[in-house]
Every structure is written in structure tokens, then in C-alpha cells.
Amino acid sequence: MLDARSRWTPYWQAAPLALVFLVFFVLPLAITFMVSFWTYTGYSIEPAFVGDNYASAFDKCLSSLPDLCTTFRTYLSTLKFCLLVWLITLVLGFTIAYYLVFEIKSPTTRIVLALLTTIPFWTSNVIRMISWIPLLGRNGLVNQALMGAGITHEPIDWLLYSSFSVTLSLVHINTVFMIVPILNSMSRIDKSLIEAAYDNGASAWQTIWNVIVPLSKTGIAIGSIFVVTVVMGDFISIGLMGGQQIASAGKVIETQITALQFPIAAANAIVLLAVVLMIIWTLLRLVDIRKEL
Amino acid sequence: MKKSDKSGLSRRTLLKGSAAFAGFVGTQAVTGFPAVHADEPITLRYLSTATNQSPAIAAKAKEVTGINIEYVTVTTDDVTKRIVTQPDSFDLVDTEYFSLRNLIPSGNLMGIDAKKVKLVDKLATAMTKGEVDGKKIGNQGTAPNKVFYLEKQRGKEFAKEPTDWITLIPTTYNADTLGIRPDLIGRPITSWSELLNPEFKGKASILNIPSIGIMDAAMVNEAMGKVQYGDKGNMTKEEIDKTIATLIEAKKAGQFRAFWTDFNESVNLMASGETVIQSMWSPAVTAVRLKGIPCTFQPLKEGYRAWASGFGLPRTLKGKQLDAAYEFINWFLSGWAGAYLNRQGYYSAVLETAKENMEPYEWAFWMEGKPAEKDILGPDGGLLEKAGSVRDGGSYVERMGAVACWNSIMDENAYMVQKWNEFIAA
């Protein structure tokens, strides 16, 4: 009796979360996958099993090589932002976390500063982005300041509605996703290891590279997963800050949904999911999160 | 448990019975007897975009007819989605004629009985016949007169000749053109082709709603003499390819500053001077002007791209609710609401009754294209135009008479959206 109960206890404990995942994650995903094989007209979607939606997602992608088709070009643009934002947020996140953990001696100050990094979370994504527009616009504050200081004579156009502004806003939004997990891993590093490194004559860079980075790997991997998934699926930041002129995989899906083309949007969503999963799988090959935790 | 279940069931049956009875009484009411209002007021759930809703109209309707209007506010695309997927979630919908090609085959809207619409003969001929002042106007795209009538009440096909079953009763319509910043351009703009004029490199914008954006692009292409269209509102694949090719070429040359998808984005682009020429909607131009920034809704020689929206009834509506919907529609056409909409710069379905509800100087300004005798106030009492100013595009006849094409959904819509994404990715 006791044995039986203890055998089942973990399952019961896991059940609520499993149920939530099943209803809000697995089921919608299964439906999306199913619908991606259906056919559609402007006003209806019909159950079917056709590959047309995938075929049109990759229309002429092979025949037009070496030129890139729309889908490849869209993914290239999305991946470019993904890589750029990942790199910048990683450097920023690592530096900030390092500063908080190793340079700040007082725990109270550390907590206060760590909380400060979460301030961007206090307002919505969209408001955070819109606030950049009056700053970066053609007649915005930055341009006025630059011209007022005599640095430029004409307003700089690439500050807004450009890859620059998109990257800026994505970094702004996502850096905190890097800081928190890296901070978490770093604060678990035994300080005596650092002292040992110094005692053995390692320079500051050697200590960072050979001791701190390897021991923060879990945090880096978790942060990277956050950033990559958010950026790959983003269409709001890229749309708003890119002036709707820059393609992203998410934007394509959104356009198709608004045109009531659910099956082809579902097919694109599945493709996007596959790409993101591949990236995460690669990341997980580099770091065994389960072991490190 | 069982007991309460049972009583619940019988209560519901009773309600059903009384609703059917009330429906019967209501039907009588429409034939001429004064409307019978039950003790509890009827509420109509009115589905539309925010643009088509105004608390003032709902309040006036309540005062006159006793009907509660409960606005359900969604985006244009969601209006379509709601009709297709949840026809039970509203009692009255205000949607655009161009969506009808998707809505009618879904069978979720029913024809409106022309016999129950008192002013049906007074509906603007621009809607019913595609004529203004007796002259034919542009019929390309989904012109309302092409989709105005159904073969039968629950028909899924449009009738070629007038019948008693109307798809949508017009609420508002207008003719759109490009918005410009005259202070930053400093010369007359007369053609759609100016949108892609390299002079405005990096200062132009087009709207990123594919089905409307492509029409503006078509107006530009035709004005530039690059493409001749059979029907701009229903292009062939080849015409779509050519249209998008011009757009891609312009985009690569850096013509566009940004694209916009909603009203406020278009206002901000123009007000901040990021763009000086762009696709725009009439109320957005007014919004820029209300900030004290000069902005013109520029009439162009190739004409306007028009749109129209109207009331539709879900197929499931019946009984008292259905009668209330007809009563509300009849009230809506009777003038007060029409005058209210005319004062916002839209055009109303029945011009005569709207005129009766407007001051002569207001009518002269909004509808006859004459200089304002007095300051023109908006529906909320705010100053819209100073005395002496003239409405962009002139009179109703000049403006609606110069319509070149109508907002539309093409047969090749799926292909068009695919090509549009290509344009965005270019």
C-alpha cells in the first residue's frame, strides 16, 4: 500500500503541469500541424492531407538558386538579427552579470542593481519600442542633438526604420533574458576557485576564459535559448522599428493569418518551429543543461 | 440536483416560447404598427471596427428607438474572421463590401429584406447602381453595385439584377487618395505616379495591408504607364507580378521610409515629417491637421480608390432581435446618423435625410464643395476647418464621380499575398 502510493506520487505531483502543457501547448501544436496539411479558400478551410502549403512556402526555392527565394531570404534576414542580437546581448549580459557578481561587494547593492536590470519589464514591449521613435526619428531628439552640436548637417535617416533600430530595440528587450540566467550561474561559482586561479598566476582574462566562462555555460545556454526563440518569432519589433519594410518569419505568418490563409500560415509556423528547435538542439549539444544544473 | 436541472430546463423552454411569441408580435410591428418595446430593452451586439462606432450614435439610437447598442470592437480582419467562425457572437455587423466575396459563400450572412427598409429607394446610387448624378463611375474591383443583391435570402450567390435581398445596407463610404505634406513638397501634386517619384526618395510610404496596398500600387503603375490593367481590383497573376516588380524596384532604390498598417502609424509618419507623400485615409489626414500640421488629402487626375461599408445580418438572427435590427437600420438611415457621419467627412447612405439634419452651411461645405461660410465644427464640437476653407476633392459629385476602382479581394488573393510578402522581403 505504502509502496504503491510512493510509486505514483511523483506522477500525481507532475500531473497538473503536464495537464497544462498538454492543453495549452501540445494540443494547439498538434492542431497547427494538422491544419498545415489542409486546403483553404478565402472563407473556409477544409480538412485534407496535401503538401501544397509546404510546397508554396518553399515555392521556387530550389529552381531559383543561387538567388534566394522569399522564404530563404526571410529566414536569412531573421537569422541575421538572431545572431547579431544574440552576440550583443551575450556580451552585455555576461559583462553586467560579471560586474554584479564579482565587482559589487555588498549583497544589498547587488540585489538592488539586479532588480534595476528588470526595469524594462515594467512596461509593455510595444510601449518600450514606440518610445524609441521620437528619439531616433528624422526630426527626433538624437538628430536634433547631433545637428545642434554641429556633428552632422543633415538628419541621419538610418537611425530609425532600419536594421540598426530593429537590432537596438531587440537588444533593449532581450538583454535581461541573458543577464538573469548568467547571473544565476555565476553566483554559484565557488569564489575559492577564482582565488586559486589567481594564486596559480592566471591573468584576469585567463581567469574569465578558463574558469568563469566554463562555469557559467548553463546560464549562457539558457539565456541563449530565451533570446533565440524570442527573436526568431518576433514580428512586432521588426515591424514597428523596421518600418514594416524588413521581413521576418513571424511577419510572414501574421500576414497570412490576416488574409485568412490559416493552413499556409500553419505550415510556415511548423517550418519556423523546426528551425528554432534545430538551433536549440545545437545549443544543447554544446551544453548539457541537465548535468550542469 | 435533479430537481434544479429540471426546473432550469422548463424555464428555458418557457423563454423560448415567449421569445417566439414576442417575435410574432414584433413582425407585426414592422408592417406599420408602432414598435412594441417589451419591458426589458433589447440589446443589439454591433460588431465592427472602432472607426465605424461612435458612442454618440449609440446614445441617440437608444433615445429614439429604445434599443441598446453594445459595440463589439475588433480589427477589419477580425470582423471577417468573426463572421466566418462565430456568427452567433453578434446581432448586427458593419463590414466592408469587399469582404463579401469571402462572407457570402460562407453562408453566415442573410439577405436583408428590402421591403422592410423604408428608405431603400433613396439609397445612394453610387452604391446601388454605380452611378453618381446619373453618370457611371469606376466599376473596377468589388464595386458595391456588383455585390449589392442576393438571388435569395439565404443565397450564396450575388444577383446581377436588383432583388428584394440586399447583402449590406450602406453605412459609410468614401473615396481615398494620397495624403501629402504641402509645406514640405512645395509644388502641386496631380498624379498617383508621384508616389514613386525619386524626388521623394526615402520620404514615401504605402500601406502594408496587401489587398488595399496592391490597389494603390496599381493606381501608381497605371499612372506611370507601366502596366495596363483589365481590372485593378481583380488582377491576373501576370499583372500582380508586374505591379510587385515596380514596388520591389522602388523599394530597393530606397523610395520608402516605412510602411504602415494602422491609422495611428500613418498619422505619426506624416505628422513627424518622416514621410511627405503616402497612402492615407481621410480621417487620418484630419488627425494630422488637428495637430496644426498642414496635410492635404490630394485629389489626383487618375481618380480615387473607393471603399464602402454597410450593415449585415447574421443568418442566426431571429425574432425580437431581428426586428430590432431592422428598426435600428431604419433609424440609422433616417438622417441623424447620416448627418453625423457626413460631418466626419464620410458619406452617408441616404443623402436627403442627412441633408435635413445638417445646417445649410455645413451641407454646402461637406457635400457641395463650397467654401465654409462659418467655422466647421466636428461632431464632438471641436474646430475642424476655419471659415473660408474648402474641402479636399470638392463636392460629393466631383469626388465620388471620379472613383476609378473599389477596394477588393481578388480571385488570385493567395498568390497576391505571397507576392506581397516577397515585396516586404526584398
Boltz contact constraints between the chains, C-beta under 6 A:
constraints:
  - contact:
      token1: [A, 42]
      token2: [B, 102]
      max_distance: 6.0
  - contact:
      token1: [A, 42]
      token2: [B, 413]
      max_distance: 6.0
  - contact:
      token1: [A, 43]
      token2: [B, 84]
      max_distance: 6.0
  - contact:
      token1: [A, 43]
      token2: [B, 102]
      max_distance: 6.0
  - contact:
      token1: [A, 43]
      token2: [B, 105]
      max_distance: 6.0
  - contact:
      token1: [A, 43]
      token2: [B, 106]
      max_distance: 6.0
  - contact:
      token1: [A, 70]
      token2: [B, 421]
      max_distance: 6.0
  - contact:
      token1: [A, 70]
      token2: [B, 422]
      max_distance: 6.0
  - contact:
      token1: [A, 70]
      token2: [B, 425]
      max_distance: 6.0
  - contact:
      token1: [A, 73]
      token2: [B, 425]
      max_distance: 6.0
  - contact:
      token1: [A, 74]
      token2: [B, 425]
      max_distance: 6.0
  - contact:
      token1: [A, 137]
      token2: [B, 272]
      max_distance: 6.0
  - contact:
      token1: [A, 138]
      token2: [B, 274]
      max_distance: 6.0
  - contact:
      token1: [A, 139]
      token2: [B, 273]
      max_distance: 6.0
  - contact:
      token1: [A, 157]
      token2: [B, 202]
      max_distance: 6.0
  - contact:
      token1: [A, 161]
      token2: [B, 258]
      max_distance: 6.0
  - contact:
      token1: [A, 243]
      token2: [B, 258]
      max_distance: 6.0
  - contact:
      token1: [A, 244]
      token2: [B, 208]
      max_distance: 6.0
  - contact:
      token1: [A, 244]
      token2: [B, 259]
      max_distance: 6.0
  - contact:
      token1: [A, 245]
      token2: [B, 259]
      max_distance: 6.0
  - contact:
      token1: [A, 247]
      token2: [B, 424]
      max_distance: 6.0
  - contact:
      token1: [A, 247]
      token2: [B, 425]
      max_distance: 6.0
  - contact:
      token1: [A, 252]
      token2: [B, 421]
      max_distance: 6.0
  - contact:
      token1: [A, 255]
      token2: [B, 421]
      max_distance: 6.0
  - contact:
      token1: [A, 258]
      token2: [B, 77]
      max_distance: 6.0
  - contact:
      token1: [A, 259]
      token2: [B, 417]
      max_distance: 6.0
